Structures are given as structure tokens and as C-alpha cells.
Amino acid sequence: MQYELVRKIAEGGMGIVYEGRQLGTDDFRKVVAIKAIREEFSAIEEFRANFIGEARLVADLIHTNIVQTYHLGSIDGQYFMVMEYVNGINTEEFISRHIESNQMIPVELAVFIVSRICRGLAYAHSKRDVYGRPLGIVHRDVGPKNIMLAYEGDVKLTDFGIAKALDLMYNEEGEVIAGKDEYLSPEQARKEVTDARADIFPCGIVLAELLLGYNIFEGEIPEDTRHKIQYLNLPDFSRMREGIDGKLNEILHRCLARDREERYQSASEMLTALEVYLYSDGYGPTNEKLSVYIKDLYSDEGSSASTRWHIGKV
């Protein structure tokens, strides 16, 4: 199988992501994203093992709300992953665009975006291996940079680079904090062992950020942020923005409960709550509605609207 690099989309400390083409017989071409670990890190066994572990984990995660991985390969010892190319933006850019244009994200679209991520998480959390054993997947890095919004309206979760799962190499809970400080669950902030409920809390953070335009837990330094995640008194969100009603305020408080026993006990349960909120009165948001909104939001950029891909930890 042959691949052709078209352009660099993004790069981080340990990896680079390219737009690429998969080439086949009779001039077959398919646009893909190619995530490559930098050559110097490919030579380090720990980084190489984590990268391979991520690829193996996500290979069978085939769901409309998860970025799909097609292939793992290496050239001269440098590893790369071939992934679904998402023509769109990430949610951090979506939020920033609204801030720059002094707009608020419509409440129903904010709820819709997070509901689609809950759909993807519900699938990942319940995934089993070929022997029927629960994989015990916990993403541990749910945040706006890892939520892609396609111009067609699809919402997709990406970057399982620090996911916890059965037999996966990267798992040092109790010793390190895995995840970005601004989107940790309280148990992650305390370096405790996590389960799927740890992904519910950052879904609540992202929902609140989409609605308000900022992260209520973010402090000036990481220690301050982690302290707020554990102890900040949750506000009455219905007083912070017109359009957030009592039902949505209750949903936010439930998924942001510090005690995970008081949180939604699964992504499926949170998904149900969000969809009842959106659709109980009839017609609600769809992929097509989100697509129209995003295209209108970026209409002044025309066909040159930039497409970016977040490079996570590789």
C-alpha cells in the first residue's frame, strides 16, 4: 500500500500529522490523515510501544463519532498511523471563532455536540476484545482539541494516545496525572485509578465551555486549575446565560458531580439525558443543521477555510 504526503497539518513535541493520499491501482486515490511519530522518538521503546498500543486499540473502534484508524506502518523504523481525514475544525477553534466574532454558540448545538461525543464514548466504553473480555477503555483526554467538527456536520472524538485499556502499555495511574489539567476529572487530578465515569466529567466541562465561552475551572497555573476541579462550588448555570434552563443546569451539575457515584454512571446515561433534553418537544438539531451553521460561521473564508488536525500524544 502506498501513501503520498500532501501537506503538514499540525505538529507537536513528539509527532506530526499530514494530509495524505492513499494510492491504489487504476489511479485510485483516497484522502487520509497520516499521524507520524518523530524519528527520534521512534527509537525510544516506550514511545514506540505507546504509539503501537494506541493504533491497536483504535483499530476496531468503528463508529461514526470516533475518528477511524485504517493502518499502522513503519518506514525505516519510523512509525506512522493512517487515519480518517476530517475536513473541518476542532472544537477549540469553534469556540475561539465565536469569541473573536462576539457570538454565543446556540444552546441546542452545544448540547448536540456533546451528545455525539457521549455516543462515541458509550461505544468505546462498552467495547470488548475478540474473546469477549471488556476492554475497559477510558479515553482520559476528552477536551475541545480532541473533538473534531466536520464541515458536513459530523462530530468525532479523536486521540486515544493516553487511553487506558486492558493490556494497553500506557497506564501509570496512581503515579502520574494523565490528561490536560483543564479537562481532568477530580479522580484524575488526585492521581486515582479511573473508570469510564472519568470521561463523563470532562464532557460536562466541554458542555459548559461551549455554552459560556470559557472553562470555569481554568486557573492561572496548573495547580490552581486542579484545585478548582476538585473544590470549586458549581454555579447556577441558568443565571450565567439566557437560554440555559433548569433542566440543562441539572444535567451540568450531574455530570460535574465530584463524587463519581453521583455522576451519570455511563456515557449512555448522559447521552439519554441530553437527547431527552433536545428532542422531547419534537424536532431538534441534526448533523445537517450543525453543518449549515459551521459553513455559515466560516463563510467569509470561502473555499480557503483552513482544515486542521490536532496532534495528540504520540
C-alpha positions as a Markdown table, in Angstrom:
| # | Residue | x | y | z |
|---|---|---|---|---|
| 1 | Met | 0.0 | 0.0 | 0.0 |
| 2 | Gln | 1.4 | 3.4 | -1.0 |
| 3 | Tyr | 0.9 | 6.8 | 0.6 |
| 4 | Glu | 1.7 | 10.3 | -0.6 |
| 5 | Leu | 2.2 | 13.2 | 1.7 |
| 6 | Val | 0.4 | 16.3 | 0.6 |
| 7 | Arg | 1.0 | 18.9 | 3.4 |
| 8 | Lys | 1.7 | 19.2 | 7.0 |
| 9 | Ile | -1.5 | 19.8 | 9.0 |
| 10 | Ala | -0.1 | 20.0 | 12.6 |
| 11 | Glu | 2.8 | 19.1 | 14.7 |
| 12 | Gly | 3.5 | 18.6 | 18.4 |
| 13 | Gly | 6.5 | 17.8 | 20.5 |
| 14 | Met | 6.6 | 14.1 | 19.5 |
| 15 | Gly | 4.7 | 13.8 | 16.3 |
| 16 | Ile | 3.5 | 15.3 | 13.0 |
| 17 | Val | 0.2 | 14.9 | 11.2 |
| 18 | Tyr | -0.1 | 15.2 | 7.4 |
| 19 | Glu | -2.8 | 15.3 | 4.9 |
| 20 | Gly | -2.0 | 12.4 | 2.6 |
| 21 | Arg | -3.3 | 10.3 | -0.2 |
| 22 | Gln | -3.7 | 6.5 | -0.3 |
| 23 | Leu | -2.7 | 5.3 | -3.7 |
| 24 | Gly | -4.1 | 2.2 | -5.4 |
| 25 | Thr | -4.4 | 0.6 | -8.8 |
| 26 | Asp | -6.0 | 2.3 | -11.8 |
| 27 | Asp | -5.3 | 5.8 | -10.4 |
| 28 | Phe | -7.3 | 5.1 | -7.1 |
| 29 | Arg | -6.8 | 7.9 | -4.6 |
| 30 | Lys | -8.2 | 8.4 | -1.1 |
| 31 | Val | -7.6 | 11.4 | 1.1 |
| 32 | Val | -6.3 | 10.3 | 4.6 |
| 33 | Ala | -4.6 | 11.8 | 7.6 |
| 34 | Ile | -1.2 | 10.3 | 8.4 |
| 35 | Lys | 0.0 | 10.6 | 12.0 |
| 36 | Ala | 3.7 | 10.0 | 12.3 |
| 37 | Ile | 5.9 | 9.7 | 15.4 |
| 38 | Arg | 9.0 | 11.7 | 15.1 |
| 39 | Glu | 12.1 | 9.7 | 14.1 |
| 40 | Glu | 14.0 | 10.5 | 17.4 |
| 41 | Phe | 11.0 | 9.2 | 19.4 |
| 42 | Ser | 10.5 | 6.1 | 17.2 |
| 43 | Ala | 13.9 | 5.0 | 18.5 |
| 44 | Ile | 12.7 | 5.1 | 22.2 |
| 45 | Glu | 11.0 | 1.8 | 23.0 |
| 46 | Glu | 8.5 | 3.3 | 25.5 |
| 47 | Phe | 7.2 | 5.9 | 23.0 |
| 48 | Arg | 7.1 | 3.4 | 20.2 |
| 49 | Ala | 5.2 | 0.9 | 22.3 |
| 50 | Asn | 2.6 | 3.5 | 23.3 |
| 51 | Phe | 2.1 | 4.6 | 19.7 |
| 52 | Ile | 1.7 | 0.9 | 18.6 |
| 53 | Gly | -0.7 | 0.4 | 21.5 |
| 54 | Glu | -2.9 | 3.3 | 20.5 |
| 55 | Ala | -3.1 | 2.0 | 16.9 |
| 56 | Arg | -4.0 | -1.5 | 18.1 |
| 57 | Leu | -6.6 | -0.1 | 20.5 |
| 58 | Val | -8.4 | 2.1 | 18.0 |
| 59 | Ala | -8.2 | -0.3 | 15.0 |
| 60 | Asp | -11.5 | -1.9 | 15.8 |
| 61 | Leu | -13.2 | 1.3 | 17.1 |
| 62 | Ile | -15.5 | 1.7 | 14.1 |
| 63 | His | -18.1 | 4.3 | 15.0 |
| 64 | Thr | -19.4 | 7.4 | 13.3 |
| 65 | Asn | -18.4 | 9.6 | 16.3 |
| 66 | Ile | -14.9 | 8.3 | 16.5 |
| 67 | Val | -12.1 | 9.1 | 14.1 |
| 68 | Gln | -11.2 | 5.8 | 12.4 |
| 69 | Thr | -7.8 | 4.3 | 12.1 |
| 70 | Tyr | -7.0 | 2.3 | 8.9 |
| 71 | His | -3.4 | 1.2 | 9.1 |
| 72 | Leu | -0.2 | 1.1 | 11.1 |
| 73 | Gly | 3.1 | 1.0 | 9.3 |
| 74 | Ser | 6.7 | 1.9 | 9.5 |
| 75 | Ile | 9.4 | 3.1 | 7.1 |
| 76 | Asp | 13.0 | 2.7 | 8.2 |
| 77 | Gly | 11.9 | 2.3 | 11.8 |
| 78 | Gln | 9.7 | 5.4 | 11.8 |
| 79 | Tyr | 6.1 | 4.5 | 12.8 |
| 80 | Phe | 3.0 | 6.1 | 11.3 |
| 81 | Met | -0.8 | 5.7 | 11.6 |
| 82 | Val | -3.2 | 6.2 | 8.7 |
| 83 | Met | -6.4 | 7.7 | 9.8 |
| 84 | Glu | -9.7 | 9.1 | 8.6 |
| 85 | Tyr | -9.3 | 12.6 | 7.3 |
| 86 | Val | -11.8 | 15.0 | 8.9 |
| 87 | Asn | -12.4 | 18.0 | 6.7 |
| 88 | Gly | -13.3 | 20.6 | 9.4 |
| 89 | Ile | -12.1 | 22.2 | 12.6 |
| 90 | Asn | -11.7 | 21.1 | 16.2 |
| 91 | Thr | -14.0 | 22.4 | 18.9 |
| 92 | Glu | -11.4 | 24.7 | 20.5 |
| 93 | Glu | -11.2 | 26.5 | 17.2 |
| 94 | Phe | -15.0 | 26.5 | 17.0 |
| 95 | Ile | -15.2 | 28.2 | 20.4 |
| 96 | Ser | -12.5 | 30.7 | 19.6 |
| 97 | Arg | -14.3 | 31.7 | 16.4 |
| 98 | His | -17.3 | 32.6 | 18.4 |
| 99 | Ile | -15.2 | 34.6 | 20.9 |
| 100 | Glu | -13.5 | 36.5 | 18.1 |
| 101 | Ser | -16.8 | 37.4 | 16.4 |
| 102 | Asn | -18.5 | 38.2 | 19.8 |
| 103 | Gln | -21.1 | 35.5 | 19.3 |
| 104 | Met | -22.5 | 32.7 | 21.6 |
| 105 | Ile | -22.9 | 29.2 | 20.4 |
| 106 | Pro | -26.5 | 28.2 | 20.2 |
| 107 | Val | -27.5 | 26.2 | 23.3 |
| 108 | Glu | -29.1 | 23.4 | 21.3 |
| 109 | Leu | -25.9 | 23.0 | 19.1 |
| 110 | Ala | -23.7 | 22.9 | 22.2 |
| 111 | Val | -25.8 | 20.2 | 23.7 |
| 112 | Phe | -25.9 | 18.3 | 20.4 |
| 113 | Ile | -22.1 | 18.3 | 20.0 |
| 114 | Val | -21.5 | 16.8 | 23.5 |
| 115 | Ser | -24.3 | 14.3 | 22.9 |
| 116 | Arg | -22.5 | 13.0 | 19.9 |
| 117 | Ile | -19.3 | 12.6 | 21.9 |
| 118 | Cys | -21.3 | 10.7 | 24.5 |
| 119 | Arg | -22.4 | 8.4 | 21.7 |
| 120 | Gly | -18.8 | 7.7 | 20.7 |
| 121 | Leu | -17.7 | 7.2 | 24.4 |
| 122 | Ala | -20.6 | 4.9 | 25.1 |
| 123 | Tyr | -19.5 | 2.7 | 22.2 |
| 124 | Ala | -15.8 | 2.8 | 23.2 |
| 125 | His | -16.5 | 2.1 | 26.9 |
| 126 | Ser | -18.5 | -1.0 | 26.1 |
| 127 | Lys | -16.1 | -2.4 | 23.6 |
| 128 | Arg | -14.9 | -6.0 | 24.0 |
| 129 | Asp | -12.0 | -7.9 | 22.6 |
| 130 | Val | -12.2 | -11.0 | 20.3 |
| 131 | Tyr | -12.5 | -13.2 | 23.4 |
| 132 | Gly | -15.5 | -11.2 | 24.8 |
| 133 | Arg | -13.5 | -9.5 | 27.5 |
| 134 | Pro | -14.4 | -5.9 | 28.3 |
| 135 | Leu | -11.5 | -3.7 | 27.2 |
| 136 | Gly | -12.2 | -1.2 | 29.9 |
| 137 | Ile | -11.4 | 1.8 | 27.7 |
| 138 | Val | -11.2 | 5.2 | 29.4 |
| 139 | His | -10.2 | 8.0 | 27.0 |
| 140 | Arg | -8.8 | 10.2 | 29.7 |
| 141 | Asp | -8.2 | 13.1 | 27.3 |
| 142 | Val | -11.7 | 14.4 | 26.3 |
| 143 | Gly | -11.4 | 18.1 | 25.5 |
| 144 | Pro | -12.1 | 20.6 | 22.7 |
| 145 | Lys | -8.9 | 19.9 | 20.8 |
| 146 | Asn | -9.8 | 16.2 | 20.6 |
| 147 | Ile | -13.4 | 16.8 | 19.3 |
| 148 | Met | -13.5 | 17.3 | 15.6 |
| 149 | Leu | -16.4 | 19.1 | 13.8 |
| 150 | Ala | -16.6 | 18.2 | 10.1 |
| 151 | Tyr | -18.0 | 20.8 | 7.7 |
| 152 | Glu | -20.6 | 18.1 | 6.9 |
| 153 | Gly | -21.8 | 18.2 | 10.5 |
| 154 | Asp | -20.2 | 15.0 | 11.9 |
| 155 | Val | -18.8 | 15.2 | 15.4 |
| 156 | Lys | -15.9 | 12.9 | 16.0 |
| 157 | Leu | -13.7 | 12.1 | 19.0 |
| 158 | Thr | -10.0 | 11.6 | 18.3 |
| 159 | Asp | -6.6 | 11.0 | 20.0 |
| 160 | Phe | -6.7 | 7.9 | 22.2 |
| 161 | Gly | -3.0 | 8.4 | 22.8 |
| 162 | Ile | -3.2 | 8.2 | 26.6 |
| 163 | Ala | -6.3 | 6.0 | 26.8 |
| 164 | Lys | -6.5 | 3.4 | 29.5 |
| 165 | Ala | -7.5 | -0.1 | 28.4 |
| 166 | Leu | -7.0 | -3.8 | 29.0 |
| 167 | Asp | -3.4 | -4.8 | 28.2 |
| 168 | Leu | -2.5 | -1.3 | 26.9 |
| 169 | Met | 1.0 | -0.2 | 27.8 |
| 170 | Tyr | 0.3 | 3.4 | 28.8 |
| 171 | Asn | -1.2 | 3.0 | 32.3 |
| 172 | Glu | 0.6 | 4.5 | 35.3 |
| 173 | Glu | -2.4 | 5.6 | 37.3 |
| 174 | Gly | -1.5 | 6.4 | 40.9 |
| 175 | Glu | 1.9 | 7.7 | 39.8 |
| 176 | Val | 1.2 | 10.4 | 37.1 |
| 177 | Ile | -1.7 | 12.6 | 36.0 |
| 178 | Ala | -2.9 | 11.5 | 32.6 |
| 179 | Gly | -4.7 | 14.3 | 30.7 |
| 180 | Lys | -4.8 | 18.0 | 30.3 |
| 181 | Asp | -5.2 | 19.9 | 33.5 |
| 182 | Glu | -8.2 | 21.9 | 32.3 |
| 183 | Tyr | -10.2 | 18.8 | 31.4 |
| 184 | Leu | -9.3 | 16.4 | 34.2 |
| 185 | Ser | -11.9 | 14.6 | 36.3 |
| 186 | Pro | -11.4 | 15.0 | 40.0 |
| 187 | Glu | -10.2 | 11.5 | 40.3 |
| 188 | Gln | -7.6 | 12.1 | 37.6 |
| 189 | Ala | -6.5 | 15.3 | 39.4 |
| 190 | Arg | -6.0 | 13.2 | 42.6 |
| 191 | Lys | -4.0 | 10.5 | 40.6 |
| 192 | Glu | -6.6 | 7.9 | 41.5 |
| 193 | Val | -7.5 | 4.8 | 39.4 |
| 194 | Thr | -10.2 | 5.7 | 36.9 |
| 195 | Asp | -13.1 | 4.1 | 35.2 |
| 196 | Ala | -15.4 | 5.2 | 32.4 |
| 197 | Arg | -17.1 | 7.8 | 34.7 |
| 198 | Ala | -13.8 | 9.8 | 34.5 |
| 199 | Asp | -14.8 | 10.7 | 30.9 |
| 200 | Ile | -18.2 | 12.0 | 32.0 |
| 201 | Phe | -16.8 | 14.9 | 34.0 |
| 202 | Pro | -14.8 | 16.5 | 31.0 |
| 203 | Cys | -17.9 | 16.1 | 28.9 |
| 204 | Gly | -19.5 | 18.4 | 31.4 |
| 205 | Ile | -16.6 | 20.8 | 31.3 |
| 206 | Val | -16.7 | 20.9 | 27.5 |
| 207 | Leu | -20.5 | 21.5 | 27.5 |
| 208 | Ala | -20.2 | 24.4 | 30.0 |
| 209 | Glu | -17.4 | 25.9 | 27.9 |
| 210 | Leu | -19.4 | 25.6 | 24.7 |
| 211 | Leu | -22.3 | 27.4 | 26.5 |
| 212 | Leu | -20.3 | 30.1 | 28.3 |
| 213 | Gly | -17.3 | 30.6 | 26.1 |
| 214 | Tyr | -14.7 | 29.8 | 28.8 |
| 215 | Asn | -13.7 | 27.0 | 31.1 |
| 216 | Ile | -14.9 | 27.7 | 34.6 |
| 217 | Phe | -12.2 | 25.6 | 36.1 |
| 218 | Glu | -9.2 | 27.1 | 34.4 |
| 219 | Gly | -6.7 | 28.8 | 36.7 |
| 220 | Glu | -3.6 | 30.8 | 36.2 |
| 221 | Ile | -1.3 | 27.8 | 37.0 |
| 222 | Pro | -2.0 | 24.0 | 36.7 |
| 223 | Glu | -2.1 | 23.6 | 40.5 |
| 224 | Asp | -4.9 | 26.2 | 40.7 |
| 225 | Thr | -6.8 | 24.5 | 37.9 |
| 226 | Arg | -6.6 | 21.1 | 39.6 |
| 227 | His | -7.8 | 22.6 | 42.9 |
| 228 | Lys | -10.8 | 24.2 | 41.2 |
| 229 | Ile | -11.7 | 20.9 | 39.5 |
| 230 | Gln | -11.9 | 19.3 | 42.9 |
| 231 | Tyr | -13.3 | 22.1 | 45.1 |
| 232 | Leu | -14.9 | 25.0 | 43.1 |
| 233 | Asn | -18.5 | 25.5 | 44.0 |
| 234 | Leu | -20.6 | 24.8 | 40.9 |
| 235 | Pro | -22.6 | 27.9 | 39.8 |
| 236 | Asp | -26.2 | 28.0 | 38.9 |
| 237 | Phe | -25.6 | 27.9 | 35.1 |
| 238 | Ser | -29.1 | 29.2 | 34.4 |
| 239 | Arg | -28.1 | 32.5 | 35.9 |
| 240 | Met | -24.9 | 32.7 | 33.7 |
| 241 | Arg | -26.6 | 32.8 | 30.3 |
| 242 | Glu | -30.0 | 33.3 | 28.9 |
| 243 | Gly | -31.2 | 30.0 | 27.3 |
| 244 | Ile | -29.8 | 27.7 | 29.9 |
| 245 | Asp | -32.9 | 26.4 | 31.7 |
| 246 | Gly | -33.3 | 24.5 | 34.9 |
| 247 | Lys | -33.2 | 21.1 | 33.1 |
| 248 | Leu | -29.9 | 21.8 | 31.5 |
| 249 | Asn | -28.5 | 23.3 | 34.7 |
| 250 | Glu | -29.4 | 20.0 | 36.4 |
| 251 | Ile | -27.6 | 18.0 | 33.6 |
| 252 | Leu | -24.5 | 20.1 | 34.0 |
| 253 | His | -24.4 | 19.6 | 37.8 |
| 254 | Arg | -25.0 | 15.9 | 37.4 |
| 255 | Cys | -22.1 | 15.3 | 35.0 |
| 256 | Leu | -19.8 | 17.6 | 37.1 |
| 257 | Ala | -20.5 | 15.9 | 40.4 |
| 258 | Arg | -17.2 | 15.4 | 42.2 |
| 259 | Asp | -18.3 | 12.1 | 43.7 |
| 260 | Arg | -18.4 | 9.8 | 40.7 |
| 261 | Glu | -21.2 | 7.8 | 42.4 |
| 262 | Glu | -23.4 | 10.9 | 42.0 |
| 263 | Arg | -22.4 | 11.5 | 38.4 |
| 264 | Tyr | -24.0 | 9.9 | 35.4 |
| 265 | Gln | -22.9 | 6.3 | 35.7 |
| 266 | Ser | -22.3 | 5.8 | 32.0 |
| 267 | Ala | -21.9 | 7.8 | 28.8 |
| 268 | Ser | -25.1 | 6.1 | 27.6 |
| 269 | Glu | -27.0 | 7.5 | 30.6 |
| 270 | Met | -25.7 | 11.0 | 29.9 |
| 271 | Leu | -26.5 | 10.6 | 26.2 |
| 272 | Thr | -30.1 | 9.7 | 27.1 |
| 273 | Ala | -30.4 | 12.8 | 29.3 |
| 274 | Leu | -29.0 | 15.1 | 26.6 |
| 275 | Glu | -31.2 | 13.6 | 23.9 |
| 276 | Val | -34.4 | 13.8 | 26.0 |
| 277 | Tyr | -33.5 | 17.5 | 26.6 |
| 278 | Leu | -33.0 | 18.1 | 22.9 |
| 279 | Tyr | -35.8 | 16.1 | 21.3 |
| 280 | Ser | -38.6 | 15.6 | 23.9 |
| 281 | Asp | -40.6 | 18.5 | 22.5 |
| 282 | Gly | -40.2 | 17.4 | 18.8 |
| 283 | Tyr | -37.7 | 18.4 | 16.1 |
| 284 | Gly | -34.1 | 19.2 | 17.3 |
| 285 | Pro | -30.6 | 19.6 | 16.0 |
| 286 | Thr | -29.1 | 17.3 | 13.4 |
| 287 | Asn | -25.8 | 16.8 | 11.6 |
| 288 | Glu | -27.2 | 18.8 | 8.7 |
| 289 | Lys | -28.2 | 21.7 | 11.0 |
| 290 | Leu | -24.7 | 21.8 | 12.5 |
| 291 | Ser | -23.2 | 21.6 | 9.0 |
| 292 | Val | -25.2 | 24.7 | 7.8 |
| 293 | Tyr | -24.2 | 26.6 | 11.0 |
| 294 | Ile | -20.5 | 25.8 | 10.7 |
| 295 | Lys | -20.4 | 26.7 | 7.0 |
| 296 | Asp | -22.2 | 30.0 | 7.7 |
| 297 | Leu | -19.8 | 30.7 | 10.6 |
| 298 | Tyr | -16.8 | 30.3 | 8.3 |
| 299 | Ser | -18.4 | 31.7 | 5.2 |
| 300 | Asp | -16.1 | 34.7 | 4.9 |
| 301 | Glu | -13.2 | 32.3 | 4.4 |
| 302 | Gly | -14.8 | 30.7 | 1.5 |
| 303 | Ser | -13.2 | 27.7 | 0.0 |
| 304 | Ser | -9.9 | 28.5 | 1.6 |
| 305 | Ala | -11.2 | 27.8 | 5.1 |
| 306 | Ser | -8.3 | 26.1 | 6.9 |
| 307 | Thr | -8.6 | 22.4 | 7.9 |
| 308 | Arg | -6.6 | 21.5 | 11.0 |
| 309 | Trp | -6.0 | 18.2 | 12.8 |
| 310 | His | -5.0 | 18.1 | 16.4 |
| 311 | Ile | -1.8 | 16.1 | 17.0 |
| 312 | Gly | -2.2 | 14.5 | 20.4 |
| 313 | Lys | 0.4 | 12.5 | 22.2 |
| 314 | Val | 2.4 | 10.1 | 20.0 |
